[in-house]
Amino acid sequence: MSAWVDVFVPASDPLWHADVSKAFHWLGHTLAAAFADVGLQASMHPGPYEAGPSLAWCALHRLAQAR
């Protein structure tokens, strides 16, 4: 199971980070700890985003619609 959360952090905030692959590590750690506190197993992926087959399918679908 996974979750997707949209979060905006302005550049003036101390939590902001210029490297988008590291920008929300703080949030991942916080959410994993919160889930663990209520007995749910959770982990945080510390690496960069890795596009899966669904992203490739979306790109192909958009390309096909554009034709």
PDB file of N, CA, C, O and CB in Angstrom:
ATOM      1  N   MET A   1       0.847  -1.159   0.000  1.00  0.00           N
ATOM      2  CA  MET A   1       0.000   0.000   0.000  1.00  0.00           C
ATOM      3  C   MET A   1       0.900   1.231   0.000  1.00  0.00           C
ATOM      4  O   MET A   1       1.983   1.223   0.586  1.00  0.00           O
ATOM      5  CB  MET A   1      -0.968  -0.008   1.216  1.00  0.00           C
ATOM      6  N   SER A   2       0.450   2.262  -0.648  1.00  0.00           N
ATOM      7  CA  SER A   2       1.195   3.514  -0.662  1.00  0.00           C
ATOM      8  C   SER A   2       0.223   4.674  -0.554  1.00  0.00           C
ATOM      9  O   SER A   2      -0.988   4.505  -0.698  1.00  0.00           O
ATOM     10  CB  SER A   2       2.056   3.636  -1.941  1.00  0.00           C
ATOM     11  N   ALA A   3       0.758   5.827  -0.303  1.00  0.00           N
ATOM     12  CA  ALA A   3      -0.069   7.031  -0.193  1.00  0.00           C
ATOM     13  C   ALA A   3       0.604   8.147  -0.978  1.00  0.00           C
ATOM     14  O   ALA A   3       1.829   8.188  -1.088  1.00  0.00           O
ATOM     15  CB  ALA A   3      -0.281   7.447   1.303  1.00  0.00           C
ATOM     16  N   TRP A   4      -0.195   9.042  -1.515  1.00  0.00           N
ATOM     17  CA  TRP A   4       0.328  10.197  -2.232  1.00  0.00           C
ATOM     18  C   TRP A   4      -0.221  11.431  -1.550  1.00  0.00           C
ATOM     19  O   TRP A   4      -1.424  11.535  -1.314  1.00  0.00           O
ATOM     20  CB  TRP A   4      -0.053  10.165  -3.753  1.00  0.00           C
ATOM     21  N   VAL A   5       0.659  12.370  -1.233  1.00  0.00           N
ATOM     22  CA  VAL A   5       0.263  13.594  -0.548  1.00  0.00           C
ATOM     23  C   VAL A   5       0.864  14.775  -1.293  1.00  0.00           C
ATOM     24  O   VAL A   5       2.063  14.789  -1.571  1.00  0.00           O
ATOM     25  CB  VAL A   5       0.716  13.583   0.946  1.00  0.00           C
ATOM     26  N   ASP A   6       0.038  15.767  -1.618  1.00  0.00           N
ATOM     27  CA  ASP A   6       0.549  16.994  -2.232  1.00  0.00           C
ATOM     28  C   ASP A   6       0.814  18.006  -1.133  1.00  0.00           C
ATOM     29  O   ASP A   6      -0.069  18.313  -0.332  1.00  0.00           O
ATOM     30  CB  ASP A   6      -0.450  17.566  -3.287  1.00  0.00           C
ATOM     31  N   VAL A   7       2.028  18.520  -1.100  1.00  0.00           N
ATOM     32  CA  VAL A   7       2.433  19.486  -0.068  1.00  0.00           C
ATOM     33  C   VAL A   7       3.205  20.607  -0.755  1.00  0.00           C
ATOM     34  O   VAL A   7       4.013  20.362  -1.651  1.00  0.00           O
ATOM     35  CB  VAL A   7       3.307  18.802   1.060  1.00  0.00           C
ATOM     36  N   PHE A   8       2.946  21.830  -0.328  1.00  0.00           N
ATOM     37  CA  PHE A   8       3.662  22.988  -0.850  1.00  0.00           C
ATOM     38  C   PHE A   8       4.462  23.617   0.283  1.00  0.00           C
ATOM     39  O   PHE A   8       3.921  23.901   1.351  1.00  0.00           O
ATOM     40  CB  PHE A   8       2.681  24.021  -1.480  1.00  0.00           C
ATOM     41  N   VAL A   9       5.750  23.833   0.045  1.00  0.00           N
ATOM     42  CA  VAL A   9       6.614  24.506   1.014  1.00  0.00           C
ATOM     43  C   VAL A   9       7.263  25.684   0.297  1.00  0.00           C
ATOM     44  O   VAL A   9       8.015  25.482  -0.656  1.00  0.00           O
ATOM     45  CB  VAL A   9       7.700  23.524   1.613  1.00  0.00           C
ATOM     46  N   PRO A  10       6.987  26.907   0.735  1.00  0.00           N
ATOM     47  CA  PRO A  10       7.590  28.062   0.069  1.00  0.00           C
ATOM     48  C   PRO A  10       9.099  28.120   0.288  1.00  0.00           C
ATOM     49  O   PRO A  10       9.605  27.624   1.294  1.00  0.00           O
ATOM     50  CB  PRO A  10       6.946  29.350   0.567  1.00  0.00           C
ATOM     51  N   ALA A  11       9.803  28.717  -0.642  1.00  0.00           N
ATOM     52  CA  ALA A  11      11.268  28.802  -0.574  1.00  0.00           C
ATOM     53  C   ALA A  11      11.745  29.533   0.674  1.00  0.00           C
ATOM     54  O   ALA A  11      12.888  29.348   1.093  1.00  0.00           O
ATOM     55  CB  ALA A  11      11.809  29.500  -1.811  1.00  0.00           C
ATOM     56  N   SER A  12      10.911  30.345   1.266  1.00  0.00           N
ATOM     57  CA  SER A  12      11.306  31.078   2.476  1.00  0.00           C
ATOM     58  C   SER A  12      11.211  30.232   3.744  1.00  0.00           C
ATOM     59  O   SER A  12      11.662  30.662   4.806  1.00  0.00           O
ATOM     60  CB  SER A  12      10.442  32.311   2.632  1.00  0.00           C
ATOM     61  N   ASP A  13      10.632  29.037   3.647  1.00  0.00           N
ATOM     62  CA  ASP A  13      10.464  28.161   4.818  1.00  0.00           C
ATOM     63  C   ASP A  13      11.757  27.406   5.105  1.00  0.00           C
ATOM     64  O   ASP A  13      12.438  26.976   4.174  1.00  0.00           O
ATOM     65  CB  ASP A  13       9.301  27.162   4.594  1.00  0.00           C
ATOM     66  N   PRO A  14      12.109  27.237   6.395  1.00  0.00           N
ATOM     67  CA  PRO A  14      13.324  26.483   6.740  1.00  0.00           C
ATOM     68  C   PRO A  14      13.312  25.026   6.260  1.00  0.00           C
ATOM     69  O   PRO A  14      14.376  24.420   6.126  1.00  0.00           O
ATOM     70  CB  PRO A  14      13.517  26.506   8.232  1.00  0.00           C
ATOM     71  N   LEU A  15      12.140  24.458   6.001  1.00  0.00           N
ATOM     72  CA  LEU A  15      12.048  23.077   5.528  1.00  0.00           C
ATOM     73  C   LEU A  15      12.282  22.957   4.025  1.00  0.00           C
ATOM     74  O   LEU A  15      12.445  21.847   3.518  1.00  0.00           O
ATOM     75  CB  LEU A  15      10.693  22.504   5.877  1.00  0.00           C
ATOM     76  N   TRP A  16      12.300  24.065   3.314  1.00  0.00           N
ATOM     77  CA  TRP A  16      12.495  24.064   1.863  1.00  0.00           C
ATOM     78  C   TRP A  16      13.898  23.598   1.523  1.00  0.00           C
ATOM     79  O   TRP A  16      14.850  23.919   2.234  1.00  0.00           O
ATOM     80  CB  TRP A  16      12.242  25.462   1.274  1.00  0.00           C
ATOM     81  N   HIS A  17      14.033  22.836   0.434  1.00  0.00           N
ATOM     82  CA  HIS A  17      15.343  22.361  -0.025  1.00  0.00           C
ATOM     83  C   HIS A  17      15.383  22.502  -1.548  1.00  0.00           C
ATOM     84  O   HIS A  17      14.424  22.142  -2.230  1.00  0.00           O
ATOM     85  CB  HIS A  17      15.605  20.865   0.419  1.00  0.00           C
ATOM     86  N   ALA A  18      16.479  23.017  -2.073  1.00  0.00           N
ATOM     87  CA  ALA A  18      16.608  23.231  -3.514  1.00  0.00           C
ATOM     88  C   ALA A  18      16.626  21.932  -4.315  1.00  0.00           C
ATOM     89  O   ALA A  18      16.219  21.923  -5.477  1.00  0.00           O
ATOM     90  CB  ALA A  18      17.862  24.010  -3.800  1.00  0.00           C
ATOM     91  N   ASP A  19      17.087  20.846  -3.720  1.00  0.00           N
ATOM     92  CA  ASP A  19      17.147  19.547  -4.397  1.00  0.00           C
ATOM     93  C   ASP A  19      15.800  18.852  -4.219  1.00  0.00           C
ATOM     94  O   ASP A  19      15.481  18.361  -3.136  1.00  0.00           O
ATOM     95  CB  ASP A  19      18.319  18.659  -3.833  1.00  0.00           C
ATOM     96  N   VAL A  20      15.013  18.817  -5.294  1.00  0.00           N
ATOM     97  CA  VAL A  20      13.660  18.261  -5.190  1.00  0.00           C
ATOM     98  C   VAL A  20      13.662  16.798  -4.752  1.00  0.00           C
ATOM     99  O   VAL A  20      12.689  16.336  -4.156  1.00  0.00           O
ATOM    100  CB  VAL A  20      12.945  18.391  -6.521  1.00  0.00           C
ATOM    101  N   SER A  21      14.737  16.063  -5.037  1.00  0.00           N
ATOM    102  CA  SER A  21      14.783  14.661  -4.607  1.00  0.00           C
ATOM    103  C   SER A  21      14.990  14.527  -3.104  1.00  0.00           C
ATOM    104  O   SER A  21      14.801  13.444  -2.550  1.00  0.00           O
ATOM    105  CB  SER A  21      15.892  13.924  -5.342  1.00  0.00           C
ATOM    106  N   LYS A  22      15.374  15.607  -2.439  1.00  0.00           N
ATOM    107  CA  LYS A  22      15.570  15.598  -0.984  1.00  0.00           C
ATOM    108  C   LYS A  22      14.581  16.505  -0.253  1.00  0.00           C
ATOM    109  O   LYS A  22      14.519  16.494   0.976  1.00  0.00           O
ATOM    110  CB  LYS A  22      16.988  16.024  -0.651  1.00  0.00           C
ATOM    111  N   ALA A  23      13.822  17.278  -0.996  1.00  0.00           N
ATOM    112  CA  ALA A  23      12.997  18.332  -0.422  1.00  0.00           C
ATOM    113  C   ALA A  23      11.991  17.842   0.621  1.00  0.00           C
ATOM    114  O   ALA A  23      11.691  18.563   1.573  1.00  0.00           O
ATOM    115  CB  ALA A  23      12.269  19.032  -1.513  1.00  0.00           C
ATOM    116  N   PHE A  24      11.479  16.650   0.455  1.00  0.00           N
ATOM    117  CA  PHE A  24      10.428  16.197   1.361  1.00  0.00           C
ATOM    118  C   PHE A  24      10.812  14.974   2.186  1.00  0.00           C
ATOM    119  O   PHE A  24       9.945  14.241   2.663  1.00  0.00           O
ATOM    120  CB  PHE A  24       9.195  15.892   0.579  1.00  0.00           C
ATOM    121  N   HIS A  25      12.094  14.763   2.350  1.00  0.00           N
ATOM    122  CA  HIS A  25      12.527  13.673   3.233  1.00  0.00           C
ATOM    123  C   HIS A  25      11.993  13.890   4.642  1.00  0.00           C
ATOM    124  O   HIS A  25      11.602  12.937   5.315  1.00  0.00           O
ATOM    125  CB  HIS A  25      14.069  13.566   3.257  1.00  0.00           C
ATOM    126  N   TRP A  26      11.976  15.144   5.090  1.00  0.00           N
ATOM    127  CA  TRP A  26      11.467  15.440   6.431  1.00  0.00           C
ATOM    128  C   TRP A  26      10.023  14.969   6.573  1.00  0.00           C
ATOM    129  O   TRP A  26       9.641  14.447   7.621  1.00  0.00           O
ATOM    130  CB  TRP A  26      11.565  16.948   6.728  1.00  0.00           C
ATOM    131  N   LEU A  27       9.223  15.148   5.531  1.00  0.00           N
ATOM    132  CA  LEU A  27       7.822  14.746   5.589  1.00  0.00           C
ATOM    133  C   LEU A  27       7.689  13.222   5.573  1.00  0.00           C
ATOM    134  O   LEU A  27       6.862  12.664   6.294  1.00  0.00           O
ATOM    135  CB  LEU A  27       7.043  15.359   4.417  1.00  0.00           C
ATOM    136  N   GLY A  28       8.491  12.557   4.763  1.00  0.00           N
ATOM    137  CA  GLY A  28       8.462  11.097   4.729  1.00  0.00           C
ATOM    138  C   GLY A  28       8.809  10.489   6.077  1.00  0.00           C
ATOM    139  O   GLY A  28       8.145   9.558   6.533  1.00  0.00           O
ATOM    140  N   HIS A  29       9.847  11.013   6.715  1.00  0.00           N
ATOM    141  CA  HIS A  29      10.229  10.522   8.042  1.00  0.00           C
ATOM    142  C   HIS A  29       9.132  10.804   9.066  1.00  0.00           C
ATOM    143  O   HIS A  29       8.834   9.957   9.908  1.00  0.00           O
ATOM    144  CB  HIS A  29      11.550  11.168   8.494  1.00  0.00           C
ATOM    145  N   THR A  30       8.530  11.993   8.995  1.00  0.00           N
ATOM    146  CA  THR A  30       7.468  12.364   9.929  1.00  0.00           C
ATOM    147  C   THR A  30       6.247  11.470   9.769  1.00  0.00           C
ATOM    148  O   THR A  30       5.679  11.007  10.759  1.00  0.00           O
ATOM    149  CB  THR A  30       7.073  13.821   9.729  1.00  0.00           C
ATOM    150  N   LEU A  31       5.841  11.225   8.521  1.00  0.00           N
ATOM    151  CA  LEU A  31       4.675  10.366   8.289  1.00  0.00           C
ATOM    152  C   LEU A  31       4.952   8.920   8.698  1.00  0.00           C
ATOM    153  O   LEU A  31       4.094   8.271   9.297  1.00  0.00           O
ATOM    154  CB  LEU A  31       4.264  10.420   6.814  1.00  0.00           C
ATOM    155  N   ALA A  32       6.137   8.415   8.380  1.00  0.00           N
ATOM    156  CA  ALA A  32       6.476   7.043   8.774  1.00  0.00           C
ATOM    157  C   ALA A  32       6.449   6.897  10.290  1.00  0.00           C
ATOM    158  O   ALA A  32       5.962   5.891  10.807  1.00  0.00           O
ATOM    159  CB  ALA A  32       7.862   6.650   8.229  1.00  0.00           C
ATOM    160  N   ALA A  33       6.968   7.891  11.005  1.00  0.00           N
ATOM    161  CA  ALA A  33       6.955   7.846  12.469  1.00  0.00           C
ATOM    162  C   ALA A  33       5.525   7.914  13.010  1.00  0.00           C
ATOM    163  O   ALA A  33       5.186   7.221  13.969  1.00  0.00           O
ATOM    164  CB  ALA A  33       7.794   8.999  13.047  1.00  0.00           C
ATOM    165  N   ALA A  34       4.695   8.748  12.393  1.00  0.00           N
ATOM    166  CA  ALA A  34       3.295   8.867  12.835  1.00  0.00           C
ATOM    167  C   ALA A  34       2.545   7.556  12.623  1.00  0.00           C
ATOM    168  O   ALA A  34       1.787   7.128  13.494  1.00  0.00           O
ATOM    169  CB  ALA A  34       2.582  10.011  12.079  1.00  0.00           C
ATOM    170  N   PHE A  35       2.748   6.916  11.477  1.00  0.00           N
ATOM    171  CA  PHE A  35       2.103   5.624  11.231  1.00  0.00           C
ATOM    172  C   PHE A  35       2.596   4.573  12.229  1.00  0.00           C
ATOM    173  O   PHE A  35       1.806   3.785  12.749  1.00  0.00           O
ATOM    174  CB  PHE A  35       2.372   5.154   9.784  1.00  0.00           C
ATOM    175  N   ALA A  36       3.892   4.566  12.490  1.00  0.00           N
ATOM    176  CA  ALA A  36       4.461   3.606  13.444  1.00  0.00           C
ATOM    177  C   ALA A  36       3.880   3.817  14.838  1.00  0.00           C
ATOM    178  O   ALA A  36       3.665   2.854  15.574  1.00  0.00           O
ATOM    179  CB  ALA A  36       5.995   3.731  13.487  1.00  0.00           C
ATOM    180  N   ASP A  37       3.626   5.076  15.204  1.00  0.00           N
ATOM    181  CA  ASP A  37       3.062   5.381  16.522  1.00  0.00           C
ATOM    182  C   ASP A  37       1.681   4.767  16.728  1.00  0.00           C
ATOM    183  O   ASP A  37       1.289   4.500  17.865  1.00  0.00           O
ATOM    184  CB  ASP A  37       2.980   6.879  16.711  1.00  0.00           C
ATOM    185  N   VAL A  38       0.943   4.539  15.651  1.00  0.00           N
ATOM    186  CA  VAL A  38      -0.387   3.933  15.767  1.00  0.00           C
ATOM    187  C   VAL A  38      -0.378   2.466  15.338  1.00  0.00           C
ATOM    188  O   VAL A  38      -1.429   1.869  15.103  1.00  0.00           O
ATOM    189  CB  VAL A  38      -1.397   4.713  14.924  1.00  0.00           C
ATOM    190  N   GLY A  39       0.829   1.893  15.241  1.00  0.00           N
ATOM    191  CA  GLY A  39       0.950   0.466  14.992  1.00  0.00           C
ATOM    192  C   GLY A  39       0.952   0.058  13.527  1.00  0.00           C
ATOM    193  O   GLY A  39       0.802  -1.127  13.230  1.00  0.00           O
ATOM    194  N   LEU A  40       1.115   0.982  12.618  1.00  0.00           N
ATOM    195  CA  LEU A  40       1.148   0.649  11.201  1.00  0.00           C
ATOM    196  C   LEU A  40       2.585   0.623  10.708  1.00  0.00           C
ATOM    197  O   LEU A  40       3.374   1.515  11.021  1.00  0.00           O
ATOM    198  CB  LEU A  40       0.316   1.652  10.383  1.00  0.00           C
ATOM    199  N   GLN A  41       2.919  -0.399   9.939  1.00  0.00           N
ATOM    200  CA  GLN A  41       4.261  -0.507   9.389  1.00  0.00           C
ATOM    201  C   GLN A  41       4.412   0.518   8.270  1.00  0.00           C
ATOM    202  O   GLN A  41       3.561   0.606   7.385  1.00  0.00           O
ATOM    203  CB  GLN A  41       4.543  -1.948   8.871  1.00  0.00           C
ATOM    204  N   ALA A  42       5.482   1.282   8.310  1.00  0.00           N
ATOM    205  CA  ALA A  42       5.705   2.306   7.288  1.00  0.00           C
ATOM    206  C   ALA A  42       7.198   2.492   7.077  1.00  0.00           C
ATOM    207  O   ALA A  42       8.003   2.242   7.973  1.00  0.00           O
ATOM    208  CB  ALA A  42       5.040   3.649   7.688  1.00  0.00           C
ATOM    209  N   SER A  43       7.549   2.929   5.890  1.00  0.00           N
ATOM    210  CA  SER A  43       8.937   3.244   5.593  1.00  0.00           C
ATOM    211  C   SER A  43       8.970   4.442   4.662  1.00  0.00           C
ATOM    212  O   SER A  43       7.954   4.824   4.082  1.00  0.00           O
ATOM    213  CB  SER A  43       9.670   2.027   4.966  1.00  0.00           C
ATOM    214  N   MET A  44      10.142   5.023   4.527  1.00  0.00           N
ATOM    215  CA  MET A  44      10.320   6.192   3.681  1.00  0.00           C
ATOM    216  C   MET A  44      11.365   5.870   2.633  1.00  0.00           C
ATOM    217  O   MET A  44      12.449   5.387   2.961  1.00  0.00           O
ATOM    218  CB  MET A  44      10.729   7.437   4.512  1.00  0.00           C
ATOM    219  N   HIS A  45      11.049   6.133   1.374  1.00  0.00           N
ATOM    220  CA  HIS A  45      11.989   5.892   0.274  1.00  0.00           C
ATOM    221  C   HIS A  45      12.911   7.106   0.175  1.00  0.00           C
ATOM    222  O   HIS A  45      12.462   8.176  -0.235  1.00  0.00           O
ATOM    223  CB  HIS A  45      11.232   5.636  -1.091  1.00  0.00           C
ATOM    224  N   PRO A  46      14.192   6.969   0.540  1.00  0.00           N
ATOM    225  CA  PRO A  46      15.087   8.123   0.562  1.00  0.00           C
ATOM    226  C   PRO A  46      15.699   8.479  -0.793  1.00  0.00           C
ATOM    227  O   PRO A  46      16.383   9.494  -0.917  1.00  0.00           O
ATOM    228  CB  PRO A  46      16.180   7.872   1.532  1.00  0.00           C
ATOM    229  N   GLY A  47      15.462   7.666  -1.786  1.00  0.00           N
ATOM    230  CA  GLY A  47      16.069   7.911  -3.095  1.00  0.00           C
ATOM    231  C   GLY A  47      15.212   8.811  -3.965  1.00  0.00           C
ATOM    232  O   GLY A  47      14.159   9.284  -3.537  1.00  0.00           O
ATOM    233  N   PRO A  48      15.662   9.044  -5.175  1.00  0.00           N
ATOM    234  CA  PRO A  48      14.893   9.881  -6.095  1.00  0.00           C
ATOM    235  C   PRO A  48      13.643   9.167  -6.590  1.00  0.00           C
ATOM    236  O   PRO A  48      13.518   7.949  -6.465  1.00  0.00           O
ATOM    237  CB  PRO A  48      15.757  10.295  -7.281  1.00  0.00           C
ATOM    238  N   TYR A  49      12.738   9.926  -7.142  1.00  0.00           N
ATOM    239  CA  TYR A  49      11.520   9.370  -7.724  1.00  0.00           C
ATOM    240  C   TYR A  49      11.891   8.421  -8.856  1.00  0.00           C
ATOM    241  O   TYR A  49      12.758   8.725  -9.675  1.00  0.00           O
ATOM    242  CB  TYR A  49      10.583  10.496  -8.237  1.00  0.00           C
ATOM    243  N   GLU A  50      11.233   7.280  -8.895  1.00  0.00           N
ATOM    244  CA  GLU A  50      11.451   6.297  -9.952  1.00  0.00           C
ATOM    245  C   GLU A  50      10.133   6.064 -10.660  1.00  0.00           C
ATOM    246  O   GLU A  50       9.193   5.518 -10.082  1.00  0.00           O
ATOM    247  CB  GLU A  50      12.025   4.963  -9.385  1.00  0.00           C
ATOM    248  N   ALA A  51      10.068   6.476 -11.902  1.00  0.00           N
ATOM    249  CA  ALA A  51       8.834   6.329 -12.671  1.00  0.00           C
ATOM    250  C   ALA A  51       8.545   4.858 -12.928  1.00  0.00           C
ATOM    251  O   ALA A  51       9.423   4.102 -13.345  1.00  0.00           O
ATOM    252  CB  ALA A  51       8.926   7.096 -14.003  1.00  0.00           C
ATOM    253  N   GLY A  52       7.330   4.473 -12.679  1.00  0.00           N
ATOM    254  CA  GLY A  52       6.915   3.097 -12.917  1.00  0.00           C
ATOM    255  C   GLY A  52       6.150   2.981 -14.219  1.00  0.00           C
ATOM    256  O   GLY A  52       6.042   3.956 -14.963  1.00  0.00           O
ATOM    257  N   PRO A  53       5.617   1.801 -14.507  1.00  0.00           N
ATOM    258  CA  PRO A  53       4.905   1.577 -15.762  1.00  0.00           C
ATOM    259  C   PRO A  53       3.689   2.487 -15.920  1.00  0.00           C
ATOM    260  O   PRO A  53       3.334   2.837 -17.045  1.00  0.00           O
ATOM    261  CB  PRO A  53       4.472   0.133 -15.854  1.00  0.00           C
ATOM    262  N   SER A  54       3.044   2.879 -14.821  1.00  0.00           N
ATOM    263  CA  SER A  54       1.853   3.713 -14.946  1.00  0.00           C
ATOM    264  C   SER A  54       2.199   5.079 -15.523  1.00  0.00           C
ATOM    265  O   SER A  54       1.412   5.637 -16.287  1.00  0.00           O
ATOM    266  CB  SER A  54       1.171   3.874 -13.587  1.00  0.00           C
ATOM    267  N   LEU A  55       3.362   5.630 -15.175  1.00  0.00           N
ATOM    268  CA  LEU A  55       3.777   6.914 -15.728  1.00  0.00           C
ATOM    269  C   LEU A  55       4.049   6.780 -17.223  1.00  0.00           C
ATOM    270  O   LEU A  55       3.679   7.657 -18.004  1.00  0.00           O
ATOM    271  CB  LEU A  55       5.029   7.441 -14.998  1.00  0.00           C
ATOM    272  N   ALA A  56       4.687   5.697 -17.618  1.00  0.00           N
ATOM    273  CA  ALA A  56       4.944   5.463 -19.042  1.00  0.00           C
ATOM    274  C   ALA A  56       3.621   5.324 -19.795  1.00  0.00           C
ATOM    275  O   ALA A  56       3.484   5.845 -20.901  1.00  0.00           O
ATOM    276  CB  ALA A  56       5.818   4.195 -19.243  1.00  0.00           C
ATOM    277  N   TRP A  57       2.655   4.630 -19.210  1.00  0.00           N
ATOM    278  CA  TRP A  57       1.357   4.461 -19.842  1.00  0.00           C
ATOM    279  C   TRP A  57       0.674   5.810 -20.014  1.00  0.00           C
ATOM    280  O   TRP A  57       0.078   6.064 -21.061  1.00  0.00           O
ATOM    281  CB  TRP A  57       0.476   3.514 -19.021  1.00  0.00           C
ATOM    282  N   CYS A  58       0.745   6.676 -19.017  1.00  0.00           N
ATOM    283  CA  CYS A  58       0.134   8.004 -19.109  1.00  0.00           C
ATOM    284  C   CYS A  58       0.754   8.797 -20.256  1.00  0.00           C
ATOM    285  O   CYS A  58       0.042   9.466 -21.005  1.00  0.00           O
ATOM    286  CB  CYS A  58       0.296   8.771 -17.779  1.00  0.00           C
ATOM    287  N   ALA A  59       2.073   8.727 -20.396  1.00  0.00           N
ATOM    288  CA  ALA A  59       2.758   9.446 -21.471  1.00  0.00           C
ATOM    289  C   ALA A  59       2.322   8.905 -22.832  1.00  0.00           C
ATOM    290  O   ALA A  59       2.084   9.684 -23.756  1.00  0.00           O
ATOM    291  CB  ALA A  59       4.292   9.331 -21.313  1.00  0.00           C
ATOM    292  N   LEU A  60       2.217   7.599 -22.967  1.00  0.00           N
ATOM    293  CA  LEU A  60       1.774   7.003 -24.228  1.00  0.00           C
ATOM    294  C   LEU A  60       0.328   7.374 -24.541  1.00  0.00           C
ATOM    295  O   LEU A  60      -0.021   7.641 -25.691  1.00  0.00           O
ATOM    296  CB  LEU A  60       1.922   5.481 -24.178  1.00  0.00           C
ATOM    297  N   HIS A  61      -0.498   7.389 -23.516  1.00  0.00           N
ATOM    298  CA  HIS A  61      -1.898   7.743 -23.689  1.00  0.00           C
ATOM    299  C   HIS A  61      -2.037   9.185 -24.171  1.00  0.00           C
ATOM    300  O   HIS A  61      -2.809   9.467 -25.087  1.00  0.00           O
ATOM    301  CB  HIS A  61      -2.663   7.541 -22.380  1.00  0.00           C
ATOM    302  N   ARG A  62      -1.280  10.108 -23.543  1.00  0.00           N
ATOM    303  CA  ARG A  62      -1.320  11.513 -23.968  1.00  0.00           C
ATOM    304  C   ARG A  62      -0.822  11.657 -25.404  1.00  0.00           C
ATOM    305  O   ARG A  62      -1.389  12.422 -26.184  1.00  0.00           O
ATOM    306  CB  ARG A  62      -0.472  12.390 -23.023  1.00  0.00           C
ATOM    307  N   LEU A  63       0.213  10.939 -25.747  1.00  0.00           N
ATOM    308  CA  LEU A  63       0.765  10.994 -27.101  1.00  0.00           C
ATOM    309  C   LEU A  63      -0.290  10.512 -28.113  1.00  0.00           C
ATOM    310  O   LEU A  63      -0.476  11.130 -29.161  1.00  0.00           O
ATOM    311  CB  LEU A  63       2.061  10.129 -27.202  1.00  0.00           C
ATOM    312  N   ALA A  64      -0.961   9.431 -27.798  1.00  0.00           N
ATOM    313  CA  ALA A  64      -1.972   8.889 -28.700  1.00  0.00           C
ATOM    314  C   ALA A  64      -3.143   9.861 -28.860  1.00  0.00           C
ATOM    315  O   ALA A  64      -3.688   9.990 -29.956  1.00  0.00           O
ATOM    316  CB  ALA A  64      -2.474   7.533 -28.184  1.00  0.00           C
ATOM    317  N   GLN A  65      -3.534  10.540 -27.793  1.00  0.00           N
ATOM    318  CA  GLN A  65      -4.640  11.497 -27.862  1.00  0.00           C
ATOM    319  C   GLN A  65      -4.264  12.725 -28.674  1.00  0.00           C
ATOM    320  O   GLN A  65      -5.127  13.348 -29.292  1.00  0.00           O
ATOM    321  CB  GLN A  65      -5.068  11.915 -26.461  1.00  0.00           C
ATOM    322  N   ALA A  66      -2.995  13.077 -28.678  1.00  0.00           N
ATOM    323  CA  ALA A  66      -2.535  14.269 -29.391  1.00  0.00           C
ATOM    324  C   ALA A  66      -2.547  14.069 -30.901  1.00  0.00           C
ATOM    325  O   ALA A  66      -2.549  15.041 -31.658  1.00  0.00           O
ATOM    326  CB  ALA A  66      -1.136  14.644 -28.934  1.00  0.00           C
ATOM    327  N   ARG A  67      -2.555  12.834 -31.335  1.00  0.00           N
ATOM    328  CA  ARG A  67      -2.500  12.549 -32.787  1.00  0.00           C
ATOM    329  C   ARG A  67      -3.851  12.630 -33.435  1.00  0.00           C
ATOM    330  O   ARG A  67      -3.971  12.419 -34.642  1.00  0.00           O
ATOM    331  CB  ARG A  67      -1.913  11.179 -33.041  1.00  0.00           C
TER     332      ARG A  67
END
